[in-house]
C-alpha cells in the first residue's frame, strides 16, 4: 500500500526530530572533560559555530506548507526525499557519535590543541578530516528535506558552509602548527568535510 503525502511528511519530520534528540545526546552525554592543559585556544572559532547554528535556525524557521515535498516534483520524489531523510539522519548521527567517541577528551566547542594532543586518523577520520561537521551538514540536509521551504534550505546551506569554512580554517591552522608534515600528509589523503572529495 502506498503511503500518502501526510504520512511521508510525518515520517520525515519525526525522523529528523528523533535525530536531533540523538544529536544532543551525542554532545552532552558522550563528552569527556580533559584535565590536560590547553596549549592553544582560538576563541574566535566560536563565531563559526554561531553561524552554523543560525543556519540550523533558518532551516527550521523558514518552513514550507505541511504534507508537501521541498520541490513540487510529484509523489515518487516525495517518497525518495523521505527515504533520503532517514538515511541522512542515521548516517549523520552515527558518524558524529563515532567521531566524538574517537576524539574523547580532545573534543571541544572551541578550537584548541592540548599539551598531549594527538592527530586522530582512525574511525570516521579516515573518511573525512571533520566528520562532526559532515554529520552536522547531513542533519541540516535532512531538516531541509523534511521541513524547510527551498528558500530557507538555500539560506541554511549557505550559512552553514560559511560557518564551517571559518571553523575548518581555524582548526586546521592549529593542527598544522602542532603536527606539521604529518598533518599535511593527512590533508593530501583525506577530504575535509565531503566524503570522496579529495581536494582539501
PyMOL commands that place a pseudoatom at each C-alpha (Angstrom):
pseudoatom trace, name=CA, resn=UNK, resi=1, chain=A, elem=C, hetatm=0, pos=[0.000, 0.000, 0.000]
pseudoatom trace, name=CA, resn=UNK, resi=2, chain=A, elem=C, hetatm=0, pos=[1.358, 3.430, -0.942]
pseudoatom trace, name=CA, resn=UNK, resi=3, chain=A, elem=C, hetatm=0, pos=[1.949, 5.941, 1.820]
pseudoatom trace, name=CA, resn=UNK, resi=4, chain=A, elem=C, hetatm=0, pos=[0.043, 9.188, 1.404]
pseudoatom trace, name=CA, resn=UNK, resi=5, chain=A, elem=C, hetatm=0, pos=[1.647, 12.638, 1.469]
pseudoatom trace, name=CA, resn=UNK, resi=6, chain=A, elem=C, hetatm=0, pos=[0.726, 13.245, 5.121]
pseudoatom trace, name=CA, resn=UNK, resi=7, chain=A, elem=C, hetatm=0, pos=[2.366, 10.009, 6.289]
pseudoatom trace, name=CA, resn=UNK, resi=8, chain=A, elem=C, hetatm=0, pos=[5.508, 10.724, 4.242]
pseudoatom trace, name=CA, resn=UNK, resi=9, chain=A, elem=C, hetatm=0, pos=[5.700, 14.220, 5.717]
pseudoatom trace, name=CA, resn=UNK, resi=10, chain=A, elem=C, hetatm=0, pos=[5.291, 12.983, 9.297]
pseudoatom trace, name=CA, resn=UNK, resi=11, chain=A, elem=C, hetatm=0, pos=[7.769, 10.143, 8.741]
pseudoatom trace, name=CA, resn=UNK, resi=12, chain=A, elem=C, hetatm=0, pos=[10.407, 12.601, 7.561]
pseudoatom trace, name=CA, resn=UNK, resi=13, chain=A, elem=C, hetatm=0, pos=[9.653, 15.154, 10.248]
pseudoatom trace, name=CA, resn=UNK, resi=14, chain=A, elem=C, hetatm=0, pos=[9.715, 12.737, 13.188]
pseudoatom trace, name=CA, resn=UNK, resi=15, chain=A, elem=C, hetatm=0, pos=[12.845, 11.046, 11.881]
pseudoatom trace, name=CA, resn=UNK, resi=16, chain=A, elem=C, hetatm=0, pos=[14.578, 14.423, 11.984]
pseudoatom trace, name=CA, resn=UNK, resi=17, chain=A, elem=C, hetatm=0, pos=[13.169, 15.250, 15.438]
pseudoatom trace, name=CA, resn=UNK, resi=18, chain=A, elem=C, hetatm=0, pos=[14.447, 11.983, 16.910]
pseudoatom trace, name=CA, resn=UNK, resi=19, chain=A, elem=C, hetatm=0, pos=[17.710, 12.518, 15.056]
pseudoatom trace, name=CA, resn=UNK, resi=20, chain=A, elem=C, hetatm=0, pos=[18.104, 15.874, 16.752]
pseudoatom trace, name=CA, resn=UNK, resi=21, chain=A, elem=C, hetatm=0, pos=[17.494, 14.291, 20.144]
pseudoatom trace, name=CA, resn=UNK, resi=22, chain=A, elem=C, hetatm=0, pos=[20.290, 11.846, 19.297]
pseudoatom trace, name=CA, resn=UNK, resi=23, chain=A, elem=C, hetatm=0, pos=[22.406, 14.771, 18.112]
pseudoatom trace, name=CA, resn=UNK, resi=24, chain=A, elem=C, hetatm=0, pos=[22.026, 16.459, 21.520]
pseudoatom trace, name=CA, resn=UNK, resi=25, chain=A, elem=C, hetatm=0, pos=[22.717, 13.238, 23.396]
pseudoatom trace, name=CA, resn=UNK, resi=26, chain=A, elem=C, hetatm=0, pos=[25.948, 12.717, 21.468]
pseudoatom trace, name=CA, resn=UNK, resi=27, chain=A, elem=C, hetatm=0, pos=[27.408, 16.029, 22.557]
pseudoatom trace, name=CA, resn=UNK, resi=28, chain=A, elem=C, hetatm=0, pos=[26.063, 16.235, 26.100]
pseudoatom trace, name=CA, resn=UNK, resi=29, chain=A, elem=C, hetatm=0, pos=[26.274, 12.612, 27.214]
pseudoatom trace, name=CA, resn=UNK, resi=30, chain=A, elem=C, hetatm=0, pos=[29.429, 11.436, 25.437]
pseudoatom trace, name=CA, resn=UNK, resi=31, chain=A, elem=C, hetatm=0, pos=[31.517, 14.486, 26.176]
pseudoatom trace, name=CA, resn=UNK, resi=32, chain=A, elem=C, hetatm=0, pos=[34.539, 13.814, 28.386]
pseudoatom trace, name=CA, resn=UNK, resi=33, chain=A, elem=C, hetatm=0, pos=[36.277, 16.659, 30.130]
pseudoatom trace, name=CA, resn=UNK, resi=34, chain=A, elem=C, hetatm=0, pos=[40.013, 16.845, 29.778]
pseudoatom trace, name=CA, resn=UNK, resi=35, chain=A, elem=C, hetatm=0, pos=[42.284, 17.652, 32.682]
pseudoatom trace, name=CA, resn=UNK, resi=36, chain=A, elem=C, hetatm=0, pos=[45.150, 18.362, 30.261]
pseudoatom trace, name=CA, resn=UNK, resi=37, chain=A, elem=C, hetatm=0, pos=[46.268, 21.947, 29.893]
pseudoatom trace, name=CA, resn=UNK, resi=38, chain=A, elem=C, hetatm=0, pos=[45.218, 23.586, 26.631]
pseudoatom trace, name=CA, resn=UNK, resi=39, chain=A, elem=C, hetatm=0, pos=[48.303, 24.568, 24.653]
pseudoatom trace, name=CA, resn=UNK, resi=40, chain=A, elem=C, hetatm=0, pos=[46.460, 26.919, 22.326]
pseudoatom trace, name=CA, resn=UNK, resi=41, chain=A, elem=C, hetatm=0, pos=[42.823, 28.088, 22.155]
pseudoatom trace, name=CA, resn=UNK, resi=42, chain=A, elem=C, hetatm=0, pos=[41.295, 30.244, 19.429]
pseudoatom trace, name=CA, resn=UNK, resi=43, chain=A, elem=C, hetatm=0, pos=[38.220, 31.822, 20.971]
pseudoatom trace, name=CA, resn=UNK, resi=44, chain=A, elem=C, hetatm=0, pos=[37.239, 33.461, 17.661]
pseudoatom trace, name=CA, resn=UNK, resi=45, chain=A, elem=C, hetatm=0, pos=[36.300, 29.979, 16.436]
pseudoatom trace, name=CA, resn=UNK, resi=46, chain=A, elem=C, hetatm=0, pos=[33.038, 30.355, 18.357]
pseudoatom trace, name=CA, resn=UNK, resi=47, chain=A, elem=C, hetatm=0, pos=[31.853, 32.667, 15.559]
pseudoatom trace, name=CA, resn=UNK, resi=48, chain=A, elem=C, hetatm=0, pos=[31.979, 29.787, 13.111]
pseudoatom trace, name=CA, resn=UNK, resi=49, chain=A, elem=C, hetatm=0, pos=[29.771, 27.576, 15.244]
pseudoatom trace, name=CA, resn=UNK, resi=50, chain=A, elem=C, hetatm=0, pos=[27.414, 30.516, 15.912]
pseudoatom trace, name=CA, resn=UNK, resi=51, chain=A, elem=C, hetatm=0, pos=[26.885, 30.880, 12.149]
pseudoatom trace, name=CA, resn=UNK, resi=52, chain=A, elem=C, hetatm=0, pos=[26.352, 27.120, 11.873]
pseudoatom trace, name=CA, resn=UNK, resi=53, chain=A, elem=C, hetatm=0, pos=[23.576, 27.294, 14.462]
pseudoatom trace, name=CA, resn=UNK, resi=54, chain=A, elem=C, hetatm=0, pos=[21.983, 30.289, 12.719]
pseudoatom trace, name=CA, resn=UNK, resi=55, chain=A, elem=C, hetatm=0, pos=[21.924, 28.021, 9.656]
pseudoatom trace, name=CA, resn=UNK, resi=56, chain=A, elem=C, hetatm=0, pos=[20.045, 25.357, 11.623]
pseudoatom trace, name=CA, resn=UNK, resi=57, chain=A, elem=C, hetatm=0, pos=[17.596, 28.029, 12.824]
pseudoatom trace, name=CA, resn=UNK, resi=58, chain=A, elem=C, hetatm=0, pos=[16.987, 29.123, 9.226]
pseudoatom trace, name=CA, resn=UNK, resi=59, chain=A, elem=C, hetatm=0, pos=[16.234, 25.534, 8.214]
pseudoatom trace, name=CA, resn=UNK, resi=60, chain=A, elem=C, hetatm=0, pos=[13.601, 25.255, 10.960]
pseudoatom trace, name=CA, resn=UNK, resi=61, chain=A, elem=C, hetatm=0, pos=[12.079, 28.747, 10.924]
pseudoatom trace, name=CA, resn=UNK, resi=62, chain=A, elem=C, hetatm=0, pos=[11.659, 29.087, 7.158]
pseudoatom trace, name=CA, resn=UNK, resi=63, chain=A, elem=C, hetatm=0, pos=[9.295, 26.177, 6.713]
pseudoatom trace, name=CA, resn=UNK, resi=64, chain=A, elem=C, hetatm=0, pos=[7.007, 25.086, 3.907]
pseudoatom trace, name=CA, resn=UNK, resi=65, chain=A, elem=C, hetatm=0, pos=[3.371, 24.010, 3.758]
pseudoatom trace, name=CA, resn=UNK, resi=66, chain=A, elem=C, hetatm=0, pos=[2.881, 20.686, 5.598]
pseudoatom trace, name=CA, resn=UNK, resi=67, chain=A, elem=C, hetatm=0, pos=[2.432, 17.447, 3.625]
pseudoatom trace, name=CA, resn=UNK, resi=68, chain=A, elem=C, hetatm=0, pos=[4.407, 18.740, 0.651]
pseudoatom trace, name=CA, resn=UNK, resi=69, chain=A, elem=C, hetatm=0, pos=[7.919, 17.848, -0.567]
pseudoatom trace, name=CA, resn=UNK, resi=70, chain=A, elem=C, hetatm=0, pos=[10.613, 20.507, -0.773]
pseudoatom trace, name=CA, resn=UNK, resi=71, chain=A, elem=C, hetatm=0, pos=[10.055, 20.726, -4.559]
pseudoatom trace, name=CA, resn=UNK, resi=72, chain=A, elem=C, hetatm=0, pos=[6.747, 20.041, -6.361]
pseudoatom trace, name=CA, resn=UNK, resi=73, chain=A, elem=C, hetatm=0, pos=[8.058, 17.078, -8.343]
pseudoatom trace, name=CA, resn=UNK, resi=74, chain=A, elem=C, hetatm=0, pos=[5.366, 14.543, -7.551]
pseudoatom trace, name=CA, resn=UNK, resi=75, chain=A, elem=C, hetatm=0, pos=[4.669, 11.586, -5.293]
pseudoatom trace, name=CA, resn=UNK, resi=76, chain=A, elem=C, hetatm=0, pos=[7.741, 9.484, -6.042]
pseudoatom trace, name=CA, resn=UNK, resi=77, chain=A, elem=C, hetatm=0, pos=[10.034, 12.451, -5.393]
pseudoatom trace, name=CA, resn=UNK, resi=78, chain=A, elem=C, hetatm=0, pos=[8.300, 12.807, -2.019]
pseudoatom trace, name=CA, resn=UNK, resi=79, chain=A, elem=C, hetatm=0, pos=[8.967, 9.115, -1.338]
pseudoatom trace, name=CA, resn=UNK, resi=80, chain=A, elem=C, hetatm=0, pos=[12.606, 9.493, -2.362]
pseudoatom trace, name=CA, resn=UNK, resi=81, chain=A, elem=C, hetatm=0, pos=[13.163, 12.503, -0.106]
pseudoatom trace, name=CA, resn=UNK, resi=82, chain=A, elem=C, hetatm=0, pos=[11.580, 10.682, 2.860]
pseudoatom trace, name=CA, resn=UNK, resi=83, chain=A, elem=C, hetatm=0, pos=[13.946, 7.761, 2.315]
pseudoatom trace, name=CA, resn=UNK, resi=84, chain=A, elem=C, hetatm=0, pos=[16.892, 10.119, 1.948]
pseudoatom trace, name=CA, resn=UNK, resi=85, chain=A, elem=C, hetatm=0, pos=[15.964, 11.843, 5.227]
pseudoatom trace, name=CA, resn=UNK, resi=86, chain=A, elem=C, hetatm=0, pos=[16.105, 8.501, 7.059]
pseudoatom trace, name=CA, resn=UNK, resi=87, chain=A, elem=C, hetatm=0, pos=[19.476, 7.610, 5.504]
pseudoatom trace, name=CA, resn=UNK, resi=88, chain=A, elem=C, hetatm=0, pos=[20.923, 11.048, 6.295]
pseudoatom trace, name=CA, resn=UNK, resi=89, chain=A, elem=C, hetatm=0, pos=[19.775, 11.015, 9.926]
pseudoatom trace, name=CA, resn=UNK, resi=90, chain=A, elem=C, hetatm=0, pos=[21.054, 7.501, 10.627]
pseudoatom trace, name=CA, resn=UNK, resi=91, chain=A, elem=C, hetatm=0, pos=[24.358, 8.087, 8.810]
pseudoatom trace, name=CA, resn=UNK, resi=92, chain=A, elem=C, hetatm=0, pos=[24.936, 11.535, 10.286]
pseudoatom trace, name=CA, resn=UNK, resi=93, chain=A, elem=C, hetatm=0, pos=[24.216, 10.639, 13.898]
pseudoatom trace, name=CA, resn=UNK, resi=94, chain=A, elem=C, hetatm=0, pos=[26.339, 7.509, 13.536]
pseudoatom trace, name=CA, resn=UNK, resi=95, chain=A, elem=C, hetatm=0, pos=[29.253, 9.493, 12.119]
pseudoatom trace, name=CA, resn=UNK, resi=96, chain=A, elem=C, hetatm=0, pos=[29.065, 12.186, 14.799]
pseudoatom trace, name=CA, resn=UNK, resi=97, chain=A, elem=C, hetatm=0, pos=[28.802, 9.660, 17.600]
pseudoatom trace, name=CA, resn=UNK, resi=98, chain=A, elem=C, hetatm=0, pos=[31.826, 7.744, 16.311]
pseudoatom trace, name=CA, resn=UNK, resi=99, chain=A, elem=C, hetatm=0, pos=[33.823, 10.970, 15.903]
pseudoatom trace, name=CA, resn=UNK, resi=100, chain=A, elem=C, hetatm=0, pos=[33.095, 12.225, 19.429]
pseudoatom trace, name=CA, resn=UNK, resi=101, chain=A, elem=C, hetatm=0, pos=[33.957, 8.774, 20.819]
pseudoatom trace, name=CA, resn=UNK, resi=102, chain=A, elem=C, hetatm=0, pos=[37.276, 8.632, 18.940]
pseudoatom trace, name=CA, resn=UNK, resi=103, chain=A, elem=C, hetatm=0, pos=[38.203, 12.198, 19.931]
pseudoatom trace, name=CA, resn=UNK, resi=104, chain=A, elem=C, hetatm=0, pos=[37.467, 11.523, 23.597]
pseudoatom trace, name=CA, resn=UNK, resi=105, chain=A, elem=C, hetatm=0, pos=[38.839, 14.313, 25.784]
pseudoatom trace, name=CA, resn=UNK, resi=106, chain=A, elem=C, hetatm=0, pos=[40.189, 16.193, 22.780]
pseudoatom trace, name=CA, resn=UNK, resi=107, chain=A, elem=C, hetatm=0, pos=[36.693, 17.225, 21.691]
pseudoatom trace, name=CA, resn=UNK, resi=108, chain=A, elem=C, hetatm=0, pos=[35.776, 20.826, 22.483]
pseudoatom trace, name=CA, resn=UNK, resi=109, chain=A, elem=C, hetatm=0, pos=[33.370, 23.501, 21.271]
pseudoatom trace, name=CA, resn=UNK, resi=110, chain=A, elem=C, hetatm=0, pos=[36.236, 25.973, 20.939]
pseudoatom trace, name=CA, resn=UNK, resi=111, chain=A, elem=C, hetatm=0, pos=[39.110, 25.254, 18.574]
pseudoatom trace, name=CA, resn=UNK, resi=112, chain=A, elem=C, hetatm=0, pos=[42.100, 24.195, 20.678]
pseudoatom trace, name=CA, resn=UNK, resi=113, chain=A, elem=C, hetatm=0, pos=[45.036, 21.842, 20.995]
pseudoatom trace, name=CA, resn=UNK, resi=114, chain=A, elem=C, hetatm=0, pos=[46.031, 20.192, 24.259]
pseudoatom trace, name=CA, resn=UNK, resi=115, chain=A, elem=C, hetatm=0, pos=[49.518, 19.601, 25.589]
pseudoatom trace, name=CA, resn=UNK, resi=116, chain=A, elem=C, hetatm=0, pos=[49.006, 15.886, 24.887]
pseudoatom trace, name=CA, resn=UNK, resi=117, chain=A, elem=C, hetatm=0, pos=[47.043, 16.372, 21.659]
pseudoatom trace, name=CA, resn=UNK, resi=118, chain=A, elem=C, hetatm=0, pos=[47.152, 13.514, 19.142]
pseudoatom trace, name=CA, resn=UNK, resi=119, chain=A, elem=C, hetatm=0, pos=[46.423, 13.643, 15.413]
pseudoatom trace, name=CA, resn=UNK, resi=120, chain=A, elem=C, hetatm=0, pos=[43.372, 11.413, 15.040]
pseudoatom trace, name=CA, resn=UNK, resi=121, chain=A, elem=C, hetatm=0, pos=[43.230, 9.498, 11.742]
pseudoatom trace, name=CA, resn=UNK, resi=122, chain=A, elem=C, hetatm=0, pos=[41.161, 6.437, 12.650]
pseudoatom trace, name=CA, resn=UNK, resi=123, chain=A, elem=C, hetatm=0, pos=[37.417, 5.796, 12.791]
pseudoatom trace, name=CA, resn=UNK, resi=124, chain=A, elem=C, hetatm=0, pos=[35.408, 8.324, 10.755]
pseudoatom trace, name=CA, resn=UNK, resi=125, chain=A, elem=C, hetatm=0, pos=[38.564, 10.450, 10.472]
pseudoatom trace, name=CA, resn=UNK, resi=126, chain=A, elem=C, hetatm=0, pos=[39.688, 8.007, 7.785]
pseudoatom trace, name=CA, resn=UNK, resi=127, chain=A, elem=C, hetatm=0, pos=[36.793, 9.235, 5.627]
pseudoatom trace, name=CA, resn=UNK, resi=128, chain=A, elem=C, hetatm=0, pos=[36.836, 12.999, 6.262]
pseudoatom trace, name=CA, resn=UNK, resi=129, chain=A, elem=C, hetatm=0, pos=[39.013, 15.293, 8.354]
pseudoatom trace, name=CA, resn=UNK, resi=130, chain=A, elem=C, hetatm=0, pos=[35.981, 16.875, 10.025]
pseudoatom trace, name=CA, resn=UNK, resi=131, chain=A, elem=C, hetatm=0, pos=[33.361, 14.135, 10.468]
pseudoatom trace, name=CA, resn=UNK, resi=132, chain=A, elem=C, hetatm=0, pos=[31.419, 16.090, 13.094]
pseudoatom trace, name=CA, resn=UNK, resi=133, chain=A, elem=C, hetatm=0, pos=[30.822, 18.892, 10.585]
pseudoatom trace, name=CA, resn=UNK, resi=134, chain=A, elem=C, hetatm=0, pos=[29.989, 16.330, 7.906]
pseudoatom trace, name=CA, resn=UNK, resi=135, chain=A, elem=C, hetatm=0, pos=[27.405, 14.833, 10.260]
pseudoatom trace, name=CA, resn=UNK, resi=136, chain=A, elem=C, hetatm=0, pos=[26.020, 18.254, 11.159]
pseudoatom trace, name=CA, resn=UNK, resi=137, chain=A, elem=C, hetatm=0, pos=[25.656, 19.056, 7.470]
pseudoatom trace, name=CA, resn=UNK, resi=138, chain=A, elem=C, hetatm=0, pos=[23.841, 15.768, 6.947]
pseudoatom trace, name=CA, resn=UNK, resi=139, chain=A, elem=C, hetatm=0, pos=[21.419, 16.711, 9.727]
pseudoatom trace, name=CA, resn=UNK, resi=140, chain=A, elem=C, hetatm=0, pos=[20.912, 20.119, 8.124]
pseudoatom trace, name=CA, resn=UNK, resi=141, chain=A, elem=C, hetatm=0, pos=[20.147, 18.478, 4.782]
pseudoatom trace, name=CA, resn=UNK, resi=142, chain=A, elem=C, hetatm=0, pos=[17.702, 16.124, 6.487]
pseudoatom trace, name=CA, resn=UNK, resi=143, chain=A, elem=C, hetatm=0, pos=[15.916, 19.026, 8.209]
pseudoatom trace, name=CA, resn=UNK, resi=144, chain=A, elem=C, hetatm=0, pos=[15.748, 20.891, 4.918]
pseudoatom trace, name=CA, resn=UNK, resi=145, chain=A, elem=C, hetatm=0, pos=[14.291, 17.944, 3.016]
pseudoatom trace, name=CA, resn=UNK, resi=146, chain=A, elem=C, hetatm=0, pos=[11.808, 17.180, 5.799]
pseudoatom trace, name=CA, resn=UNK, resi=147, chain=A, elem=C, hetatm=0, pos=[10.581, 20.651, 6.710]
pseudoatom trace, name=CA, resn=UNK, resi=148, chain=A, elem=C, hetatm=0, pos=[12.209, 23.689, 5.060]
pseudoatom trace, name=CA, resn=UNK, resi=149, chain=A, elem=C, hetatm=0, pos=[10.954, 25.839, 2.243]
pseudoatom trace, name=CA, resn=UNK, resi=150, chain=A, elem=C, hetatm=0, pos=[13.503, 25.635, -0.562]
pseudoatom trace, name=CA, resn=UNK, resi=151, chain=A, elem=C, hetatm=0, pos=[14.457, 29.282, 0.060]
pseudoatom trace, name=CA, resn=UNK, resi=152, chain=A, elem=C, hetatm=0, pos=[15.134, 28.522, 3.720]
pseudoatom trace, name=CA, resn=UNK, resi=153, chain=A, elem=C, hetatm=0, pos=[17.090, 25.449, 2.672]
pseudoatom trace, name=CA, resn=UNK, resi=154, chain=A, elem=C, hetatm=0, pos=[19.364, 27.508, 0.378]
pseudoatom trace, name=CA, resn=UNK, resi=155, chain=A, elem=C, hetatm=0, pos=[19.892, 30.157, 3.073]
pseudoatom trace, name=CA, resn=UNK, resi=156, chain=A, elem=C, hetatm=0, pos=[20.647, 27.491, 5.689]
pseudoatom trace, name=CA, resn=UNK, resi=157, chain=A, elem=C, hetatm=0, pos=[23.093, 25.600, 3.459]
pseudoatom trace, name=CA, resn=UNK, resi=158, chain=A, elem=C, hetatm=0, pos=[24.897, 28.835, 2.536]
pseudoatom trace, name=CA, resn=UNK, resi=159, chain=A, elem=C, hetatm=0, pos=[25.240, 29.962, 6.155]
pseudoatom trace, name=CA, resn=UNK, resi=160, chain=A, elem=C, hetatm=0, pos=[26.391, 26.524, 7.260]
pseudoatom trace, name=CA, resn=UNK, resi=161, chain=A, elem=C, hetatm=0, pos=[29.050, 26.474, 4.549]
pseudoatom trace, name=CA, resn=UNK, resi=162, chain=A, elem=C, hetatm=0, pos=[30.356, 29.865, 5.701]
pseudoatom trace, name=CA, resn=UNK, resi=163, chain=A, elem=C, hetatm=0, pos=[30.400, 28.869, 9.379]
pseudoatom trace, name=CA, resn=UNK, resi=164, chain=A, elem=C, hetatm=0, pos=[32.069, 25.554, 8.629]
pseudoatom trace, name=CA, resn=UNK, resi=165, chain=A, elem=C, hetatm=0, pos=[34.714, 27.212, 6.451]
pseudoatom trace, name=CA, resn=UNK, resi=166, chain=A, elem=C, hetatm=0, pos=[35.589, 29.506, 9.379]
pseudoatom trace, name=CA, resn=UNK, resi=167, chain=A, elem=C, hetatm=0, pos=[35.853, 26.581, 11.789]
pseudoatom trace, name=CA, resn=UNK, resi=168, chain=A, elem=C, hetatm=0, pos=[37.858, 24.397, 9.417]
pseudoatom trace, name=CA, resn=UNK, resi=169, chain=A, elem=C, hetatm=0, pos=[40.334, 27.171, 8.622]
pseudoatom trace, name=CA, resn=UNK, resi=170, chain=A, elem=C, hetatm=0, pos=[40.980, 27.958, 12.291]
pseudoatom trace, name=CA, resn=UNK, resi=171, chain=A, elem=C, hetatm=0, pos=[41.183, 24.332, 13.425]
pseudoatom trace, name=CA, resn=UNK, resi=172, chain=A, elem=C, hetatm=0, pos=[43.471, 23.273, 10.599]
pseudoatom trace, name=CA, resn=UNK, resi=173, chain=A, elem=C, hetatm=0, pos=[45.806, 26.204, 11.252]
pseudoatom trace, name=CA, resn=UNK, resi=174, chain=A, elem=C, hetatm=0, pos=[46.209, 24.919, 14.817]
pseudoatom trace, name=CA, resn=UNK, resi=175, chain=A, elem=C, hetatm=0, pos=[46.774, 21.358, 13.609]
pseudoatom trace, name=CA, resn=UNK, resi=176, chain=A, elem=C, hetatm=0, pos=[49.365, 22.471, 11.036]
pseudoatom trace, name=CA, resn=UNK, resi=177, chain=A, elem=C, hetatm=0, pos=[51.260, 24.321, 13.753]
pseudoatom trace, name=CA, resn=UNK, resi=178, chain=A, elem=C, hetatm=0, pos=[51.075, 21.284, 16.041]
pseudoatom trace, name=CA, resn=UNK, resi=179, chain=A, elem=C, hetatm=0, pos=[51.756, 18.406, 13.639]
pseudoatom trace, name=CA, resn=UNK, resi=180, chain=A, elem=C, hetatm=0, pos=[53.444, 19.953, 10.596]
pseudoatom trace, name=CA, resn=UNK, resi=181, chain=A, elem=C, hetatm=0, pos=[54.248, 17.444, 7.835]
pseudoatom trace, name=CA, resn=UNK, resi=182, chain=A, elem=C, hetatm=0, pos=[52.104, 14.694, 9.385]
pseudoatom trace, name=CA, resn=UNK, resi=183, chain=A, elem=C, hetatm=0, pos=[49.020, 16.884, 9.105]
pseudoatom trace, name=CA, resn=UNK, resi=184, chain=A, elem=C, hetatm=0, pos=[49.904, 17.953, 5.548]
pseudoatom trace, name=CA, resn=UNK, resi=185, chain=A, elem=C, hetatm=0, pos=[50.102, 14.278, 4.588]
pseudoatom trace, name=CA, resn=UNK, resi=186, chain=A, elem=C, hetatm=0, pos=[46.676, 13.750, 6.156]
pseudoatom trace, name=CA, resn=UNK, resi=187, chain=A, elem=C, hetatm=0, pos=[45.252, 16.696, 4.190]
pseudoatom trace, name=CA, resn=UNK, resi=188, chain=A, elem=C, hetatm=0, pos=[46.549, 15.248, 0.928]
pseudoatom trace, name=CA, resn=UNK, resi=189, chain=A, elem=C, hetatm=0, pos=[44.920, 11.875, 1.559]
pseudoatom trace, name=CA, resn=UNK, resi=190, chain=A, elem=C, hetatm=0, pos=[41.588, 12.715, 3.211]
pseudoatom trace, name=CA, resn=UNK, resi=191, chain=A, elem=C, hetatm=0, pos=[38.939, 15.297, 2.158]
pseudoatom trace, name=CA, resn=UNK, resi=192, chain=A, elem=C, hetatm=0, pos=[37.841, 17.994, 4.603]
pseudoatom trace, name=CA, resn=UNK, resi=193, chain=A, elem=C, hetatm=0, pos=[34.071, 17.569, 5.009]
pseudoatom trace, name=CA, resn=UNK, resi=194, chain=A, elem=C, hetatm=0, pos=[32.542, 15.911, 1.942]
pseudoatom trace, name=CA, resn=UNK, resi=195, chain=A, elem=C, hetatm=0, pos=[33.461, 12.189, 1.592]
pseudoatom trace, name=CA, resn=UNK, resi=196, chain=A, elem=C, hetatm=0, pos=[35.237, 11.187, -1.620]
pseudoatom trace, name=CA, resn=UNK, resi=197, chain=A, elem=C, hetatm=0, pos=[36.010, 14.817, -2.457]
pseudoatom trace, name=CA, resn=UNK, resi=198, chain=A, elem=C, hetatm=0, pos=[39.791, 14.656, -2.475]
pseudoatom trace, name=CA, resn=UNK, resi=199, chain=A, elem=C, hetatm=0, pos=[40.518, 18.352, -2.832]
pseudoatom trace, name=CA, resn=UNK, resi=200, chain=A, elem=C, hetatm=0, pos=[41.472, 19.828, 0.590]
for i in range(1, 200): cmd.bond("trace and resi %d" % i, "trace and resi %d" % (i + 1))
show_as sticks, trace
zoom trace
